[in-house]
Amino acid sequence: MKSNKLLACASFLILTISLIGGYFFYRRPFIKQITNSPFIEKKAFINTEWGMSVKEVQQVNRIELERIQNYERYYSPKKALRDLKKLEAYKETGIKFLGREATVTYIFFNNRLFQYHVFIQDSDKSALEEDLTRYLTKEFGFLFIRNDEGLGLRRIWQKKDRIINDWFYQDDLCLIKKYSAGFAVLYLPIENEIR
């Protein structure tokens, strides 16, 4: 009986190590493909789809986006990108997400949506963590790599067409304890076109 449990644990450990395949980091995780999904996801965030223009995102969400000058905070361009004017960032504030006010940042390459970030805050750490985890696992599944280094980055999902990261941290500069959580989704088919 003990040998069966030991064999099962060893098999799980070997499977886990083979799935991870190496060290990972935010910009480009070195993770073997976990999903074999034959289709490419079109839906981005709420009403938006990957590849939409700034104008189309504004139309489907019935909002006016605010341009952000420092997109580098949200996206580090590939070294091969010669024309940085092709990258643009816009934000939407005041949107309701998981019962909280959120800020959404959209990143465009050649006027095509290829990345977005969502940030929310709450003073209730447990509720914020539970709500975001429930949403992310529903949207992206339970196969993720956990980061236990304590740097804010918590999990990474690697899909055939997307990389998803989420963060969770305490805001140190608030008088009342507040926690921030966020996630980013990078759409690889458009990011791979960046030159």
C-alpha positions as CSV (number, residue, x, y, z in Angstrom):
1,M,0.0,0.0,0.0
2,K,2.8,2.4,0.9
3,S,4.7,1.6,-2.3
4,N,1.6,2.5,-4.4
5,K,1.3,5.9,-2.6
6,L,5.0,6.5,-3.1
7,L,4.8,5.6,-6.7
8,A,1.8,7.9,-7.3
9,C,3.6,10.8,-5.6
10,A,6.8,10.2,-7.6
11,S,4.7,10.1,-10.8
12,F,3.0,13.3,-10.0
13,L,6.3,15.0,-9.2
14,I,7.9,13.9,-12.5
15,L,4.8,15.1,-14.4
16,T,4.9,18.4,-12.6
17,I,8.6,18.9,-13.4
18,S,8.2,17.9,-17.0
19,L,5.3,20.4,-17.4
20,I,7.3,23.3,-15.9
21,G,10.3,22.6,-18.0
22,G,12.4,25.4,-16.5
23,Y,12.5,28.8,-14.8
24,F,9.9,31.4,-15.7
25,F,9.6,35.1,-15.5
26,Y,6.9,37.7,-16.4
27,R,8.1,38.8,-19.9
28,R,8.4,35.3,-21.5
29,P,8.0,32.2,-19.4
30,F,10.0,29.2,-20.4
31,I,7.1,26.8,-19.9
32,K,6.3,23.9,-22.3
33,Q,2.8,24.2,-23.9
34,I,0.3,22.8,-21.5
35,T,-2.7,23.1,-23.8
36,N,-3.3,21.5,-27.1
37,S,-6.4,23.5,-27.9
38,P,-6.8,23.6,-31.7
39,F,-8.6,27.0,-31.8
40,I,-7.4,30.5,-31.2
41,E,-9.4,32.6,-28.8
42,K,-11.0,35.7,-30.2
43,K,-12.5,37.2,-27.0
44,A,-10.3,39.5,-25.1
45,F,-11.9,41.4,-22.1
46,I,-15.6,41.9,-21.6
47,N,-16.9,43.1,-25.0
48,T,-13.5,43.4,-26.8
49,E,-11.8,41.0,-29.2
50,W,-8.2,40.6,-30.0
51,G,-7.1,42.7,-33.0
52,M,-9.7,45.4,-32.4
53,S,-8.7,49.0,-33.1
54,V,-8.9,51.7,-30.4
55,K,-12.0,53.1,-32.0
56,E,-13.7,49.6,-32.1
57,V,-12.9,49.1,-28.4
58,Q,-14.4,52.4,-27.5
59,Q,-17.5,51.6,-29.6
60,V,-18.2,48.2,-28.2
61,N,-17.7,49.4,-24.6
62,R,-19.4,52.7,-25.2
63,I,-16.6,54.6,-23.6
64,E,-13.9,57.1,-24.3
65,L,-10.4,55.7,-23.6
66,E,-7.7,57.9,-22.2
67,R,-4.3,57.7,-23.9
68,I,-1.3,56.8,-21.7
69,Q,2.1,58.1,-22.7
70,N,4.3,55.7,-20.7
71,Y,3.2,52.3,-22.1
72,E,6.6,50.8,-21.0
73,R,5.1,50.4,-17.5
74,Y,2.7,47.8,-19.0
75,Y,4.6,46.4,-21.9
76,S,8.4,46.1,-22.7
77,P,8.8,46.2,-26.5
78,K,10.8,43.6,-28.3
79,K,14.3,44.7,-29.3
80,A,13.3,44.1,-32.9
81,L,10.7,46.8,-32.8
82,R,12.1,49.8,-34.7
83,D,9.0,52.1,-34.8
84,L,7.9,52.6,-31.2
85,K,5.0,54.8,-32.5
86,K,3.2,51.6,-33.5
87,L,2.7,50.9,-29.7
88,E,0.0,52.7,-27.9
89,A,-1.6,52.4,-24.5
90,Y,-5.1,53.5,-23.4
91,K,-6.9,53.2,-20.1
92,E,-10.4,52.9,-18.9
93,T,-11.3,53.8,-15.3
94,G,-14.4,53.4,-13.3
95,I,-15.5,50.1,-14.8
96,K,-17.2,47.6,-12.5
97,F,-15.4,44.3,-12.3
98,L,-16.0,41.6,-9.6
99,G,-18.1,44.1,-7.7
100,R,-15.2,46.6,-7.4
101,E,-14.1,49.7,-9.4
102,A,-11.4,48.7,-11.8
103,T,-8.8,50.3,-14.1
104,V,-8.3,48.5,-17.4
105,T,-5.3,49.3,-19.6
106,Y,-5.3,48.3,-23.3
107,I,-2.1,47.9,-25.3
108,F,-2.2,48.2,-29.1
109,F,0.3,47.4,-31.8
110,N,-0.4,48.9,-35.2
111,N,-3.8,49.9,-33.8
112,R,-4.7,46.3,-32.9
113,L,-5.4,45.2,-29.4
114,F,-2.9,42.6,-28.2
115,Q,-2.6,43.0,-24.4
116,Y,-4.8,44.2,-21.5
117,H,-4.3,44.7,-17.8
118,V,-7.0,44.8,-15.1
119,F,-6.4,46.2,-11.6
120,I,-8.8,46.2,-8.6
121,Q,-8.4,47.1,-4.9
122,D,-10.1,46.1,-1.7
123,S,-9.5,46.4,2.0
124,D,-10.7,42.7,2.5
125,K,-7.7,40.6,1.4
126,S,-9.5,37.3,1.5
127,A,-12.5,38.4,-0.5
128,L,-10.3,40.0,-3.1
129,E,-8.1,37.0,-3.4
130,E,-11.1,34.6,-3.6
131,D,-13.0,36.6,-6.2
132,L,-10.0,37.0,-8.5
133,T,-8.9,33.4,-8.2
134,R,-12.5,32.2,-9.0
135,Y,-12.6,34.5,-12.1
136,L,-9.1,33.6,-13.4
137,T,-9.6,29.8,-12.9
138,K,-13.0,30.0,-14.6
139,E,-11.5,32.0,-17.6
140,F,-8.1,30.3,-17.9
141,G,-8.3,27.0,-16.1
142,F,-6.5,25.3,-13.2
143,L,-3.3,24.5,-15.0
144,F,-1.0,27.4,-14.0
145,I,2.5,27.8,-12.6
146,R,2.6,29.2,-9.1
147,N,5.3,31.8,-8.2
148,D,6.1,31.7,-4.5
149,E,8.9,34.2,-4.6
150,G,6.7,36.8,-2.9
151,L,7.3,39.6,-5.5
152,G,3.6,40.2,-6.2
153,L,3.5,37.9,-9.3
154,R,1.5,34.9,-8.2
155,R,0.6,32.7,-11.1
156,I,1.3,32.2,-14.8
157,W,-0.9,30.5,-17.4
158,Q,0.6,29.5,-20.7
159,K,-2.0,28.9,-23.5
160,K,-1.4,28.2,-27.1
161,D,-2.3,31.8,-28.0
162,R,-2.0,33.7,-24.7
163,I,0.2,34.3,-21.6
164,I,-1.7,35.3,-18.4
165,N,-0.1,36.6,-15.2
166,D,-1.7,37.8,-12.0
167,W,-0.4,39.8,-9.1
168,F,-1.5,40.5,-5.5
169,Y,0.1,42.9,-3.1
170,Q,-0.5,45.2,-0.2
171,D,-0.5,48.9,-0.9
172,D,2.0,50.3,1.6
173,L,1.2,54.0,1.1
174,C,-2.4,53.8,2.3
175,L,-3.6,54.9,5.7
176,I,-6.2,52.1,5.7
177,K,-4.9,48.7,4.7
178,K,-5.6,48.1,1.1
179,Y,-4.8,45.3,-1.3
180,S,-4.3,45.5,-5.0
181,A,-4.8,42.6,-7.4
182,G,-4.4,42.6,-11.1
183,F,-3.9,40.4,-14.1
184,A,-2.5,40.8,-17.6
185,V,-3.3,38.9,-20.8
186,L,-0.9,38.9,-23.7
187,Y,-2.1,37.7,-27.1
188,L,0.8,36.0,-28.8
189,P,-0.4,35.9,-32.5
190,I,-0.2,39.7,-32.6
191,E,2.8,40.1,-30.4
192,N,4.7,37.7,-32.6
193,E,4.1,40.1,-35.5
194,I,6.0,42.9,-33.8
195,R,9.1,43.9,-35.7
